[in-house]
Amino acid sequence: MKPLREAIRPTTIIRPEKLRTLLSLDLVVISETFQHTGSFKFRAAYNVVLNRPESEFVGVSSGNFGQALAYACKLLDRKCTVIMPHNSSKVKVDAVRSFGAEADLINVNEVSRVERLEQLREERPDAYMASAFDDRLVIEGNSSLGDELIDLGLDAIVVPIGGGGLISGTIEAFERANRPIEIIGAEPLMANDAARSLKAGHIIPNELEPQTVADGTRTLSVGNLTFPVIQRGVSSILEVSEEKIVDGLKLYFEHANLKCEPTGALSLGAVLQYPEQFRDKRVGVIVSGGNVDPTLYSQLLAG
Protein backbone atom coordinates (compact mmCIF):
# COMPACT_ATOMS: atom_id res chain seq x y z
CA MET A 1 0.00 0.00 0.00
CA LYS A 2 1.41 3.33 -1.07
CA PRO A 3 1.45 6.23 1.43
CA LEU A 4 -0.65 9.24 0.46
CA ARG A 5 2.29 11.27 -0.87
CA GLU A 6 3.17 8.53 -3.34
CA ALA A 7 -0.43 7.74 -4.33
CA ILE A 8 -1.50 11.25 -5.35
CA ARG A 9 -0.50 13.23 -8.42
CA PRO A 10 1.10 16.61 -7.66
CA THR A 11 -1.27 19.44 -8.47
CA THR A 12 -0.89 21.31 -11.78
CA ILE A 13 0.26 24.92 -11.52
CA ILE A 14 -0.61 27.14 -14.50
CA ARG A 15 0.11 30.81 -15.16
CA PRO A 16 -2.06 31.37 -18.26
CA GLU A 17 -0.80 34.56 -19.90
CA LYS A 18 -3.98 35.22 -21.90
CA LEU A 19 -6.16 35.01 -18.80
CA ARG A 20 -3.75 37.03 -16.66
CA THR A 21 -3.62 39.76 -19.30
CA LEU A 22 -7.40 39.80 -19.78
CA LEU A 23 -8.01 40.24 -16.05
CA SER A 24 -4.94 42.41 -15.37
CA LEU A 25 -4.19 40.19 -12.39
CA ASP A 26 -1.20 38.21 -11.14
CA LEU A 27 -3.21 35.00 -11.29
CA VAL A 28 -1.94 31.49 -10.56
CA VAL A 29 -4.27 28.62 -11.48
CA ILE A 30 -4.01 25.55 -9.23
CA SER A 31 -5.71 22.72 -11.08
CA GLU A 32 -6.75 19.39 -9.60
CA THR A 33 -8.44 18.37 -12.86
CA PHE A 34 -5.54 16.00 -13.56
CA GLN A 35 -5.64 14.40 -10.12
CA HIS A 36 -6.68 10.74 -9.99
CA THR A 37 -10.45 10.54 -10.70
CA GLY A 38 -10.38 14.16 -11.87
CA SER A 39 -10.65 16.08 -8.60
CA PHE A 40 -8.97 16.85 -5.28
CA LYS A 41 -11.29 14.37 -3.58
CA PHE A 42 -8.88 11.51 -4.26
CA ARG A 43 -6.51 12.97 -1.67
CA ALA A 44 -9.21 12.73 1.00
CA ALA A 45 -10.70 9.40 -0.01
CA TYR A 46 -7.37 7.61 -0.28
CA ASN A 47 -6.30 8.92 3.13
CA VAL A 48 -9.55 7.65 4.68
CA VAL A 49 -9.38 4.15 3.20
CA LEU A 50 -5.65 3.86 3.87
CA ASN A 51 -6.05 4.66 7.55
CA ARG A 52 -9.22 2.74 8.43
CA PRO A 53 -9.34 -1.02 9.14
CA GLU A 54 -12.84 -1.68 7.77
CA SER A 55 -13.29 -3.84 4.70
CA GLU A 56 -16.35 -1.91 3.46
CA PHE A 57 -16.91 1.82 2.98
CA VAL A 58 -20.13 3.76 2.39
CA GLY A 59 -19.98 7.35 1.14
CA VAL A 60 -22.41 10.10 0.26
CA SER A 61 -21.52 12.17 -2.79
CA SER A 62 -22.76 14.22 -5.73
CA GLY A 63 -20.06 12.47 -7.65
CA ASN A 64 -16.45 13.48 -7.10
CA PHE A 65 -15.98 12.03 -3.62
CA GLY A 66 -17.91 8.97 -4.75
CA GLN A 67 -15.53 8.41 -7.65
CA ALA A 68 -12.53 8.99 -5.44
CA LEU A 69 -13.78 6.66 -2.71
CA ALA A 70 -14.60 3.98 -5.28
CA TYR A 71 -11.14 4.20 -6.82
CA ALA A 72 -9.37 4.27 -3.46
CA CYS A 73 -11.30 1.16 -2.41
CA LYS A 74 -10.37 -0.51 -5.68
CA LEU A 75 -6.67 0.28 -5.15
CA LEU A 76 -6.75 -0.92 -1.54
CA ASP A 77 -9.06 -3.90 -2.15
CA ARG A 78 -12.11 -2.76 -0.16
CA LYS A 79 -15.84 -2.91 -0.89
CA CYS A 80 -17.57 0.40 -1.65
CA THR A 81 -21.10 1.83 -1.90
CA VAL A 82 -21.79 5.45 -2.85
CA ILE A 83 -25.11 7.16 -2.09
CA MET A 84 -25.80 9.64 -4.91
CA PRO A 85 -28.69 11.94 -5.90
CA HIS A 86 -30.64 10.49 -8.81
CA ASN A 87 -29.86 13.62 -10.86
CA SER A 88 -26.10 13.38 -10.43
CA SER A 89 -24.03 13.87 -13.55
CA LYS A 90 -24.13 10.68 -15.64
CA VAL A 91 -20.38 10.82 -16.13
CA LYS A 92 -19.91 10.71 -12.35
CA VAL A 93 -22.36 7.85 -11.80
CA ASP A 94 -20.74 5.85 -14.58
CA ALA A 95 -17.30 6.50 -13.13
CA VAL A 96 -18.32 5.23 -9.67
CA ARG A 97 -19.60 2.03 -11.23
CA SER A 98 -16.54 1.64 -13.45
CA PHE A 99 -14.36 1.35 -10.35
CA GLY A 100 -16.42 -1.57 -9.11
CA ALA A 101 -18.51 0.30 -6.55
CA GLU A 102 -22.29 0.29 -6.10
CA ALA A 103 -24.05 3.58 -6.96
CA ASP A 104 -27.04 3.83 -4.62
CA LEU A 105 -29.22 6.46 -6.37
CA ILE A 106 -31.82 8.31 -4.30
CA ASN A 107 -34.36 11.08 -4.94
CA VAL A 108 -33.26 13.74 -2.44
CA ASN A 109 -36.76 15.26 -2.47
CA GLU A 110 -38.09 12.01 -1.01
CA VAL A 111 -35.23 10.88 1.22
CA SER A 112 -32.20 12.93 2.22
CA ARG A 113 -28.66 11.71 1.85
CA VAL A 114 -28.33 11.72 5.63
CA GLU A 115 -31.45 9.58 6.06
CA ARG A 116 -30.24 7.07 3.49
CA LEU A 117 -26.84 6.95 5.15
CA GLU A 118 -28.49 6.12 8.46
CA GLN A 119 -30.48 3.34 6.78
CA LEU A 120 -27.29 1.79 5.42
CA ARG A 121 -25.54 2.28 8.76
CA GLU A 122 -28.17 0.05 10.35
CA GLU A 123 -28.04 -2.48 7.51
CA ARG A 124 -24.23 -2.64 7.42
CA PRO A 125 -22.93 -2.05 10.95
CA ASP A 126 -19.39 -3.18 10.10
CA ALA A 127 -18.95 -0.67 7.25
CA TYR A 128 -17.21 2.68 7.68
CA MET A 129 -19.49 5.64 6.89
CA ALA A 130 -17.17 8.01 5.06
CA SER A 131 -18.07 11.70 5.06
CA ALA A 132 -16.98 13.65 2.00
CA PHE A 133 -15.83 16.52 4.22
CA ASP A 134 -16.58 16.15 7.94
CA ASP A 135 -13.85 13.69 8.88
CA ARG A 136 -10.40 14.37 10.30
CA LEU A 137 -8.86 11.96 7.77
CA VAL A 138 -10.57 13.87 4.94
CA ILE A 139 -9.23 17.21 6.14
CA GLU A 140 -5.75 15.75 6.60
CA GLY A 141 -5.82 14.24 3.11
CA ASN A 142 -6.89 17.53 1.57
CA SER A 143 -4.13 19.37 3.42
CA SER A 144 -1.66 17.62 1.12
CA LEU A 145 -2.80 20.07 -1.58
CA GLY A 146 -2.11 23.03 0.68
CA ASP A 147 1.36 21.64 1.37
CA GLU A 148 2.14 21.95 -2.34
CA LEU A 149 1.21 25.65 -2.37
CA ILE A 150 3.35 26.85 0.53
CA ASP A 151 6.28 28.05 -1.59
CA LEU A 152 4.35 29.67 -4.46
CA GLY A 153 4.65 33.12 -2.91
CA LEU A 154 0.91 33.74 -2.98
CA ASP A 155 -0.76 36.63 -1.17
CA ALA A 156 -4.20 35.02 -1.30
CA ILE A 157 -5.80 31.72 -2.24
CA VAL A 158 -9.43 31.39 -3.34
CA VAL A 159 -10.96 28.00 -2.57
CA PRO A 160 -14.36 26.56 -3.60
CA ILE A 161 -16.43 25.71 -0.54
CA GLY A 162 -19.27 23.23 -0.11
CA GLY A 163 -18.87 21.13 3.03
CA GLY A 164 -15.58 22.80 3.83
CA GLY A 165 -13.15 19.88 3.55
CA LEU A 166 -10.84 21.44 0.96
CA ILE A 167 -10.64 24.88 2.50
CA SER A 168 -10.09 23.37 5.96
CA GLY A 169 -7.22 21.27 4.67
CA THR A 170 -5.71 24.31 2.94
CA ILE A 171 -5.92 26.32 6.16
CA GLU A 172 -4.28 23.58 8.22
CA ALA A 173 -1.42 23.16 5.74
CA PHE A 174 -0.48 26.83 6.04
CA GLU A 175 -0.94 26.75 9.81
CA ARG A 176 1.47 23.80 10.04
CA ALA A 177 4.01 25.67 7.96
CA ASN A 178 3.48 28.84 10.01
CA ARG A 179 2.99 30.79 6.79
CA PRO A 180 0.29 33.48 7.11
CA ILE A 181 -1.83 33.91 3.98
CA GLU A 182 -5.26 35.26 3.06
CA ILE A 183 -7.57 32.30 2.43
CA ILE A 184 -10.90 33.17 0.82
CA GLY A 185 -13.87 30.89 0.29
CA ALA A 186 -15.93 30.95 -2.92
CA GLU A 187 -19.51 29.73 -2.56
CA PRO A 188 -22.57 29.89 -4.83
CA LEU A 189 -24.95 32.65 -3.80
CA MET A 190 -27.85 30.21 -3.99
CA ALA A 191 -26.01 27.76 -1.69
CA ASN A 192 -24.54 30.27 0.73
CA ASP A 193 -24.86 28.41 4.04
CA ALA A 194 -21.13 28.75 4.79
CA ALA A 195 -21.18 32.51 4.28
CA ARG A 196 -24.28 32.89 6.44
CA SER A 197 -22.81 30.61 9.09
CA LEU A 198 -19.53 32.52 9.23
CA LYS A 199 -21.38 35.81 9.72
CA ALA A 200 -23.66 34.35 12.40
CA GLY A 201 -20.91 32.52 14.29
CA HIS A 202 -22.74 29.19 14.18
CA ILE A 203 -23.81 26.70 11.52
CA ILE A 204 -26.94 27.69 9.59
CA PRO A 205 -27.93 24.86 7.23
CA ASN A 206 -29.78 25.16 3.95
CA GLU A 207 -33.36 23.98 4.30
CA LEU A 208 -33.18 22.02 1.03
CA GLU A 209 -30.33 20.82 -1.13
CA PRO A 210 -29.59 23.88 -3.31
CA GLN A 211 -29.70 23.15 -7.04
CA THR A 212 -26.78 25.34 -8.05
CA VAL A 213 -24.94 24.55 -11.28
CA ALA A 214 -21.91 23.94 -9.04
CA ASP A 215 -23.16 20.51 -8.03
CA GLY A 216 -20.17 19.80 -5.78
CA THR A 217 -21.52 22.41 -3.37
CA ARG A 218 -25.02 20.99 -3.06
CA THR A 219 -24.59 20.33 0.64
CA LEU A 220 -26.99 21.18 3.44
CA SER A 221 -24.25 22.71 5.58
CA VAL A 222 -20.60 22.84 6.40
CA GLY A 223 -19.40 20.19 8.84
CA ASN A 224 -19.05 20.22 12.61
CA LEU A 225 -15.32 19.55 12.17
CA THR A 226 -14.72 21.88 9.25
CA PHE A 227 -16.61 24.91 10.58
CA PRO A 228 -14.24 25.74 13.48
CA VAL A 229 -11.29 25.55 11.07
CA ILE A 230 -13.12 27.87 8.66
CA GLN A 231 -13.89 30.30 11.48
CA ARG A 232 -10.28 30.65 12.52
CA GLY A 233 -8.62 30.55 9.11
CA VAL A 234 -10.87 32.16 6.47
CA SER A 235 -10.71 35.89 5.87
CA SER A 236 -14.04 35.95 3.99
CA ILE A 237 -16.44 33.86 1.95
CA LEU A 238 -17.49 35.42 -1.34
CA GLU A 239 -20.96 34.58 -2.66
CA VAL A 240 -20.86 33.96 -6.39
CA SER A 241 -23.76 34.23 -8.84
CA GLU A 242 -24.58 31.37 -11.19
CA GLU A 243 -23.68 33.64 -14.12
CA LYS A 244 -20.18 34.32 -12.80
CA ILE A 245 -19.59 30.61 -12.16
CA VAL A 246 -20.37 29.89 -15.80
CA ASP A 247 -18.28 32.87 -16.92
CA GLY A 248 -15.33 31.41 -15.04
CA LEU A 249 -15.82 28.04 -16.69
CA LYS A 250 -15.86 29.69 -20.13
CA LEU A 251 -12.75 31.75 -19.45
CA TYR A 252 -10.79 28.69 -18.39
CA PHE A 253 -11.73 27.01 -21.66
CA GLU A 254 -11.14 30.04 -23.88
CA HIS A 255 -8.08 31.61 -22.24
CA ALA A 256 -6.33 28.80 -20.35
CA ASN A 257 -7.09 25.72 -22.45
CA LEU A 258 -8.50 24.12 -19.30
CA LYS A 259 -11.69 22.10 -18.97
CA CYS A 260 -13.23 22.29 -15.52
CA GLU A 261 -16.55 21.52 -13.89
CA PRO A 262 -18.76 24.36 -12.61
CA THR A 263 -17.67 23.82 -8.99
CA GLY A 264 -14.08 24.09 -10.15
CA ALA A 265 -14.86 27.48 -11.72
CA LEU A 266 -16.14 28.96 -8.45
CA SER A 267 -12.83 30.53 -7.44
CA LEU A 268 -12.40 32.33 -10.74
CA GLY A 269 -16.08 33.30 -10.59
CA ALA A 270 -15.40 34.99 -7.26
CA VAL A 271 -12.46 36.90 -8.77
CA LEU A 272 -14.68 38.03 -11.66
CA GLN A 273 -17.45 39.17 -9.34
CA TYR A 274 -15.23 40.92 -6.79
CA PRO A 275 -12.17 42.07 -8.79
CA GLU A 276 -11.41 44.97 -6.46
CA GLN A 277 -10.45 42.52 -3.70
CA PHE A 278 -7.59 41.07 -5.74
CA ARG A 279 -5.81 44.09 -7.19
CA ASP A 280 -2.06 44.18 -6.54
CA LYS A 281 -2.06 40.67 -5.11
CA ARG A 282 -0.62 37.40 -6.35
CA VAL A 283 -3.75 35.28 -6.25
CA GLY A 284 -4.04 31.50 -6.46
CA VAL A 285 -7.38 30.13 -7.65
CA ILE A 286 -8.03 26.46 -6.97
CA VAL A 287 -9.80 24.50 -9.70
CA SER A 288 -11.16 21.67 -7.59
CA GLY A 289 -12.12 19.27 -10.39
CA GLY A 290 -12.85 18.69 -14.05
CA ASN A 291 -15.61 16.07 -14.07
CA VAL A 292 -18.54 17.49 -16.00
CA ASP A 293 -21.13 15.85 -18.20
CA PRO A 294 -20.18 16.55 -21.85
CA THR A 295 -23.70 17.64 -22.79
CA LEU A 296 -23.94 20.07 -19.88
CA TYR A 297 -20.44 21.37 -20.57
CA SER A 298 -21.20 22.11 -24.21
CA GLN A 299 -24.44 23.85 -23.20
CA LEU A 300 -22.63 26.05 -20.67
CA LEU A 301 -19.94 26.99 -23.18
CA ALA A 302 -22.61 27.83 -25.74
CA GLY A 303 -24.45 30.02 -23.24
N, C-alpha and C positions, 0 to 999 in steps of 0.2 A: 504493500500500500504506500503510495507516494504521499509525502507531507504536502500541505496546502501550497507552499511556495513552489513546489515542483509540479503540482497538478494544474495550476492556473496558467493562462497566457498573460504576459505583461500587457498592460493597457496600451493603447495606441495614442500617441501624442501627435497632434496635427496643428500646424500654424498656417492655415489656408490664406494665402496672400489676397486672393480676390475678395474673400469675405471680410478680412481685416480692413482692407481698403474701403470696401463698401460702407462698413459701419464706423470707420475712423476710430477703431479700438484696437488695443494691444490684446488680442483674443487668442487664447490657447484652447483648442478643442481636445477633450479627453474622452476618447471613444472606447466603449466596451462592446461595440457591435461585433468585434472580432473575437471576443471572449468565447470559450466553450459554450455552446447552446445559445450564443448570440446576445448575452446580457451579463451584467455584473452578478446576477443571482447565482451563477455557478460558484462563485467564491463562498457565498453563504451556505449553499446547499452541501457542497463538498465538505466544508468544515463541520457541519452538523453530522452528516453520515459517518465521517471519519472518526468522530469523537464520541459517538453513542454506541452502546453494545447491542441494541435491538436488531433483530433480523428483518423487521418490517417497519416501513415509514409511511405515514399518511400526511399529506400536505393539502393546503387550501391555496388556490392560486388562480389569477386571471390567465395565467399562461407561462410567464417567464420563470417564476420560481418552480412551477410544476415541471417544466422542461428540465430545469437544472437539477431538481431533486430526482427526477426519473433517471437522468444521465449519471448522477453521482451514485445512485443505487445500483445502476448497471455496472459501473466501474468497480464498485466495492462489493458486488454480489449480494445485494439486499432486495427484498420485495418492496414494491412501491405502489401506492394509490394516490391519485391527485383529484381533489374535489374542485370542480371548475363550473363557472356559470355556463348555462346552455348556449349563451350568445358569445362565448369566447371566440377569439379569432380562430378560424379553421386551421391555419398554419400552426398555431400553438397546440391545439388539441391533437392534431396529427403527429406533431413532434413528440408529445408526451407518450403517445401510443407507440411510436417508432422505437423508443428506448425500452420498450417492454413493460411499461407501467400501465395501470388501469386508469382511464379517465372517467371519473364519476361525475357526470353532468347533472346539474340541478337548475331549476328555475328559481332564481333568487327572489322573485316576487311571491313565491309560494313557501319556500323554506330558505332560511338564511344559511350562509356558509358556516357560521358558528353552530347553528342547530344541527346541520348535517355532520359536522365534525364531532359533536357530542354523541350523535347516533353511532358513528363508527367507533368512537372511543369505547362505548359500551359493548359493541359487537366484537371489537378486537383489542382486548385489554393489554395484550403484550406488545402492541405496536407503539412506536413513538410518534406523537402528534407534533409535527414540525411546523412551527409558525414561519411565515415568509419574512417576518420582521421582528416579532417580539420574543426574541430568544437570544441569550448571551452569546451562543455559538454563532448565530447569524450575524450579530453586530461585530464580533471578532473576525469572522470571515470577511465581511465587507471592509473592515479596517485595512485589509491588505491592499486595497485600492488606494486609500489615503496614504499608506506608506510609500507608494510609488510617486506621489506628488510632492513630497516634502521638499525636494531640492529643485523644483521648477521655478522658484523665485516669484511665486504668485502673490498678489496683494489680496485677491479675493477668489473664492470658488463658489460657483452656483451649482446647486445639487437638486435634482428632482426629488420631490417628497410625496410619498403616499403613506405607508405605515411608519416610515422614519428609519428603516434599517440602514439604508445607504448613507444618509446624512449623519446618523449616529456613529457609524463606523469611521466616516471621514473625520468627524470631530475627535474621536478617541485616538486616531492615528496622530493627529497634530498635537494633541495633549501629551501623548507618550514622548513625542520628539521635542516637546517644550518649544514649539514653533508657533507663536501667535499668528493668526490669519483671520480674515473676515470670511465667515462661512454663511452663505445665504441660501435659503430654501426657495424652490420654485414649485408652486402648487396651482392646479387649475382653480380659477375663480369659482366654478360651480362645484368644486369638491374641496372647499377651503377649511376643513375642520382643523387642520394643523395651525393655520394662521389664526383662526378664532380661539383655539385653545391656548396658543402662546400669549395672546393679548389678555385672555381671562385668567391665566395662571393655573388652569386645570383643564383636563380633557373634556372637550365638547364634541360628542360624536355626531356624524351625519345621521339623520333619521332614516334615510334610505340610501342604498348604494348609488352614488352619483354616476350618471351615464355620460361622463366626459369622454371626448375622443381619446384622451390619454388613459387608456384602459388599465394601465399599471397602477393608477392612483385611485381606482374604484374601491377604496377601503372605507369602512365605517368610521374609523378613527386611527390616530397614532396609537402606539402600544404603551403599556404601563412601564416597560423597560426603556423604550426609546424616548418617551416624552421628557424625563428628567435630563437626559443627555442633550436633547434639543434645547431645553430651557437654559442650560448653562453655556451652550456652545454656539448657538445660532444668533447672528446679529439681527436678522429679519427674515420673514417669509413673504415673498412677493406673490401676489395672486394674479394669475395669468389668464387672459381671455382665451376662448377656444380659437378665435381668429389668429391670435399671436402664436399659439402653439402650432397651427398649420403653417403660418408664415415661416416659423423657424424650420420646420420640416422641409419646406420648399427651398429655403436658402441653403440648407446643408446639401441638398441635391444639386442645386444650380451653381453654387459658388464654392463648394468644398468636395464635390464628387463623393458625397457620403450619403448612404441610405440609412435612415433611422426610423424608428417607430414614433408615434406621436408623443408618448411619455418621454422618450429620449430627446425630443425637441423642446421640452419644457424650459430647460435652462436658457437656451437661446431665445425662446419666447419671452422670458423674463427680461433679458437684456434689451430686446426690441421694444418692450412695453415701458421699461423704466431706464432709458439710456443715460439719463442724467446721473444715475447712481454709479456709473462705471467709467466716467470720464477720467483720464489720467491715471488709470489703474491697469495693471496687468491682470487680466481676468481669465480664469479657467472655467470652462463650461463643460459639465459632465454629460455625455451622451450615454444614457444608462443601458440602451439596448437597440437592436435593429430588427426585431421580429415583428413584421407587419404583414397582414394579408395582402397579397399582390393586387387584388381588386380594389380594396380600400385605399392602398397606397397610390394607385393610378388615379383614383377619384380625387384624392386630396391634392395631388400634384396638378390635376386639371382644374381644380377650383370648383 
